[in-house]
Structure formats: structure tokens, C-alpha cells
Amino acid sequence: MRDQKKNLTDRCIDLMVILAYVFLLLPTVIVVLAAFNGGEYLHFPPEGFSLKWFSKLFATEQMMESFFFSIRLALAASVTSTLIGLGAALYVVRYAGRLSSVLRPYVLSPLMLPSILTGLALMVSFYSIGIGGKSFLGLYAGHTLITTPYVFLVVSSVLYNFDYSMEEAARNLGATRLQTFFHVTLPHIKNGIIGSGVFAFISSFDQFPLSLLLTGPGYSTLPVQMFDYLRFEFDPVAAAIATINIVLAYGMMFLMEHSVGLKVLYGGKK
């Protein structure tokens, strides 16, 4: 009787897990299928199979310019946020002491506010100092600000699980603090740094609310460009754009899993 109840419980849990995966993946599947729709409008189920919407996307100059601009912006923001997040994590975890309880929420504060409020605050701040909010500098600063907390969280969790006895052994053998960091600490936390940098890139590339407020002439990101496109057109080109975003995100996560392992995102070892 007890075994039967256990089996029933296991089946219920399995069913709930399957339903959760279906709920999470179904929108992605629908968008991808809609991108290959042979019809003239964006709807589901698709009417036949066609690649014409991808051809139209690649032939649209504004879309492609926005795509490559988003790539450049995400690369610049992710590199900067990785360096800032690494420095902040090292200081908060190792040197801040009692101040860590104050500094940690401060670094994570961009995650606690809606992105559109952060974008509004940045836009007003930039205009108040006379450099203009709708510029590449504004987008770069905003994307760096909003992706730094992700890097800080990942690297902090890796540092909390770091074996400090290895550093002590290096110091006892005569290594300086700088030599210990580059030859002992950095090689052991590099997976977390790489993983957080990839996550920051994906977050920046897909960022919409903040970009909507800070985007100016000649500096339109792909999500904002897609939003403007859908205001006047409702064809599967939007689904084709979304499909490219999905492939890019899943491709980067796949590469990260097979290079450093996804466990680094929550402080585990590969």
C-alpha cells in the first residue's frame, strides 16, 4: 500500500514537471513555427512552410543594422559589467566585512527596480548633466548598470564556495597577493566569470524597457526596432526576429554548458 502511494506521488510529480516544461517551452515553439509560416499574417497555426520571412528580414537594412548594433552593445556592456561585477564581488565577499550587508543590496538594486524606471532615471540624469540621454553612451551605461548585478551574484556565489586554503598555500610559498590572484584564484573562478559574462550578454541583447527610453536616432537596438516594426506591420518577420534571438540565446547557453558548465550560475563546480 505504501509503495502504491509512493508510485502515485512520483507520477504526480513527473506530470507536474512535464506540464511545467510544456508551459515554459510552448510559447517558444509557437514563435519558431510562426516564423516559417507561409501565410501573409502572423498567426498560429502556420499556413504551410516558407522561408520568405527570413529573406525579408535579411533584406531589411534597418533590422540588420539594429541586430549588429545590439551585438556590439551587448559585447561592450557584458565586458564592462563583468569587470565591475568581479571587482565588486571580490570586495564585498572578502574585504567589506560588516559593510557587505549594506553594499550587497546596493549592488543588486538595479534588479529590484523595473527596468523602465532605471531607464527613466538614467535619461533624466544624463540630460541634467548635459550629455543627452538618447545616445550610445546612455545605452552603454544603462545596459552595463542593469547587467552588473547578474555578474555580481554569480561570481559572489563562486567566491563563497572557493577553497581559500589554496591561496594560503601559495602565500606561504612566497607568492605575492597579485601573483596569488592571477595564478591561483582567477583560474579557479574563471568558469563563473565566463558564465556570468555570457548571461550578461544575453540579458543586454534582449533588454527592451530600458532601451526603449534611451534609444536615439542611429542607435536603435533590435528589441526596440522590432517593437516599432510591429506598430505598423503584423507579418511573420517579427517571429523570424524572435527565432534568431532564441537561437542566439540557446546557442550561447549550449556553448557555455559544454565549456564551463551551467552549474557555475549557482556556485557549483563543473
ROTOR-645419 format. One record per residue (C-alpha): y, z, x. Coordinates in steps of 0.25 Angstrom, whole numbers, padded with zeros to 4 digits, always signed. Example, Ala and Ser with C-alpha at 12.3 -4.5 7.8 and 13.67 -1.06 7.14 Angstrom:
-0018+0031+0049/-0004+0029+0055/
REM end
This chain:
+0000+0000+0000/+0010+0004+0011/+0006-0009+0018/+0009-0017+0006/+0023-0011+0004/+0026-0014+0019/+0022-0028+0018/+0031-0029+0005/+0042-0023+0013/+0040-0032+0024/+0040-0044+0015/+0053-0040+0008/+0060-0038+0022/+0055-0052+0026/+0060-0058+0013/+0074-0051+0015/+0075-0057+0029/+0071-0071+0025/+0082-0070+0014/+0092-0065+0023/+0089-0077+0033/+0090-0087+0021/+0103-0081+0017/+0109-0082+0031/+0103-0096+0034/+0105-0103+0021/+0120-0106+0022/+0118-0112+0036/+0106-0120+0031/+0115-0125+0019/+0126-0129+0028/+0118-0136+0038/+0111-0144+0027/+0124-0147+0020/+0129-0153+0034/+0118-0164+0032/+0122-0167+0018/+0122-0182+0014/+0132-0180+0003/+0147-0180+0003/+0150-0165+0000/+0146-0152+0006/+0135-0146-0003/+0121-0142-0003/+0110-0147-0004/+0114-0159+0004/+0113-0173-0001/+0104-0180+0009/+0105-0179+0024/+0117-0185+0033/+0124-0182+0046/+0137-0189+0041/+0144-0176+0040/+0141-0172+0055/+0146-0186+0059/+0159-0184+0051/+0161-0170+0057/+0159-0176+0071/+0169-0187+0068/+0180-0177+0062/+0189-0175+0074/+0195-0162+0069/+0181-0156+0067/+0176-0159+0080/+0189-0154+0087/+0188-0141+0079/+0174-0140+0083/+0177-0141+0098/+0189-0133+0097/+0180-0122+0091/+0170-0123+0102/+0182-0121+0113/+0188-0110+0105/+0175-0102+0103/+0171-0104+0118/+0185-0099+0123/+0184-0087+0113/+0170-0083+0116/+0172-0083+0131/+0185-0075+0129/+0179-0065+0119/+0166-0064+0128/+0174-0059+0140/+0183-0050+0131/+0171-0044+0124/+0163-0042+0136/+0175-0034+0143/+0177-0026+0130/+0163-0023+0129/+0161-0018+0143/+0174-0009+0142/+0170-0003+0128/+0155-0001+0132/+0157+0004+0146/+0171+0009+0149/+0178+0012+0136/+0172+0026+0133/+0177+0033+0121/+0187+0021+0119/+0175+0012+0115/+0175+0017+0101/+0189+0012+0100/+0188-0001+0108/+0175-0006+0101/+0181-0007+0087/+0194-0013+0093/+0186-0024+0100/+0178-0026+0087/+0190-0026+0078/+0190-0041+0076/+0177-0041+0070/+0181-0030+0060/+0193-0039+0054/+0191-0052+0047/+0194-0064+0056/+0205-0069+0047/+0213-0056+0049/+0211-0057+0064/+0216-0071+0064/+0228-0067+0056/+0231-0056+0065/+0230-0065+0077/+0238-0076+0071/+0250-0067+0067/+0249-0060+0081/+0249-0074+0088/+0261-0079+0080/+0268-0065+0083/+0268-0067+0098/+0272-0082+0097/+0259-0089+0101/+0255-0094+0087/+0242-0090+0080/+0237-0104+0077/+0233-0109+0091/+0221-0110+0101/+0226-0096+0107/+0225-0090+0093/+0211-0095+0090/+0206-0091+0104/+0212-0077+0103/+0207-0075+0089/+0193-0080+0092/+0192-0072+0105/+0196-0060+0097/+0186-0062+0086/+0174-0065+0095/+0176-0054+0105/+0170-0043+0097/+0157-0050+0096/+0156-0051+0111/+0160-0036+0112/+0149-0032+0102/+0138-0040+0109/+0142-0036+0124/+0144-0021+0120/+0130-0021+0114/+0124-0027+0126/+0132-0017+0135/+0127-0005+0127/+0113-0009+0130/+0116-0012+0144/+0108-0004+0155/+0119+0002+0164/+0109+0007+0174/+0109-0007+0180/+0123-0006+0183/+0122+0007+0189/+0111+0002+0198/+0120-0010+0202/+0131+0000+0205/+0122+0009+0213/+0118-0003+0221/+0133-0005+0225/+0138-0015+0215/+0152-0015+0210/+0156-0014+0195/+0159-0029+0195/+0146-0033+0202/+0138-0024+0193/+0144-0030+0181/+0142-0045+0185/+0128-0043+0191/+0122-0032+0182/+0130-0030+0169/+0134-0045+0166/+0120-0051+0168/+0114-0041+0158/+0125-0042+0147/+0127-0057+0149/+0118-0061+0137/+0126-0052+0128/+0139-0059+0133/+0134-0073+0131/+0128-0069+0117/+0142-0063+0113/+0149-0075+0118/+0141-0085+0110/+0143-0076+0098/+0158-0076+0100/+0158-0091+0102/+0151-0093+0088/+0160-0083+0082/+0172-0090+0087/+0167-0104+0083/+0164-0100+0069/+0177-0092+0067/+0185-0096+0055/+0194-0086+0049/+0202-0083+0062/+0202-0097+0066/+0208-0101+0052/+0220-0093+0055/+0222-0096+0070/+0219-0111+0070/+0230-0120+0072/+0233-0135+0074/+0223-0141+0084/+0215-0128+0085/+0206-0129+0073/+0192-0122+0074/+0180-0128+0067/+0179-0118+0056/+0194-0120+0053/+0192-0135+0053/+0180-0134+0044/+0188-0126+0034/+0199-0136+0034/+0189-0147+0032/+0183-0140+0020/+0196-0139+0013/+0197-0154+0011/+0182-0159+0013/+0169-0154+0008/+0159-0162+0015/+0147-0158+0024/+0156-0159+0036/+0158-0144+0035/+0143-0142+0034/+0142-0150+0047/+0152-0142+0054/+0145-0129+0049/+0132-0135+0054/+0138-0137+0068/+0143-0123+0068/+0129-0118+0064/+0122-0126+0075/+0132-0121+0085/+0131-0107+0082/+0115-0107+0081/+0114-0115+0093/+0123-0105+0101/+0115-0093+0095/+0102-0101+0099/+0106-0103+0113/+0111-0088+0114/+0097-0083+0109/+0090-0092+0119/+0099-0088+0131/+0103-0073+0129/+0096-0069+0116/+0103-0065+0103/+0099-0050+0106/+0112-0049+0115/+0120-0050+0102/+0116-0035+0099/+0114-0030+0112/+0099-0033+0115/+0093-0039+0127/+0088-0053+0127/
REM end
